[in-house]
């Protein structure tokens, strides 16, 4: 009884509230049921869109911008080949197709992009030459000047660049009389052009003789060798620009003869054209012999048609070299290279006579003074 009384006297203890039960105890009904109970759900399912996004991210980390990393080096072995060279080839083809379709703007963009990718130190394509021809045909001298002054190597040996620069500089000085263009600047550009390719200078100055001798000139396209490049230039639309410019060929002839009769190491290239021509022939024969040796090592069977084409190719450079020699012999027999030194001797003799006359006058005046 005492215990009951004590329990009654004590205050009642509060019951502890139980916490909220977890979701594992939930008993869901209807649409709230778990998906695995409603569908035949596969936990190995992969979202294709999420997977493609992850692969794109991994690829972006591995990819490189070749146009930026190898700008100006697409023709070198350091760039990923043959992708870069194929890209240059496609750009050149696109530019040539645009030229044929008379879409000059698209052609110019293609050649400029090809020039940026190819570079100016050791260019693999002829984009710079085609671009200069486009500017000359379109009568855009300012664009042509910017091309050879800012976008190309200052010592680029291409005849399309050097002789176009010489012609434009002559027009700027002698005809337009623009500020900054003088006879000396035109002379320097002409000398630079002659030193880069002397074969082109002779063919320009004495074009009537070379036109009688040269044959099969239309077969040369996109030449890289100096003699063939000169022949292609002198039988293109650029020859009409030189003939249509009053005094241009006469000025070039004057500079050529002046260089021919000066004893300077820098101008020996004008006199030693025969040595250069012989070297070109020897290099071509060695190249052909190396190709024949490689074919013999591979022991490949060739058709008769392929052999005929190879024979025609071997005769091209030798044939053009023989034609050039024939024309030069005709000019020498005609005495085209003789008058210049005679004029110099006559001028020297006139100077000596003037000096003798002055001495005689001085002597006579002194004798008259003594008599007085």
Helices and strands as residue ranges (DSSP letters): H 2-9, G 23-25, G 30-32, H 35-38, H 48-62, H 66-69, H 83-100, H 104-118, H 127-137, H 141-146, I 147-151, H 159-170, I 171-175, H 183-196, H 198-205, H 207-213, G 217-219, H 226-234, H 238-244, H 248-260, G 265-267, H 268-271, H 273-298, H 304-333, H 339-371
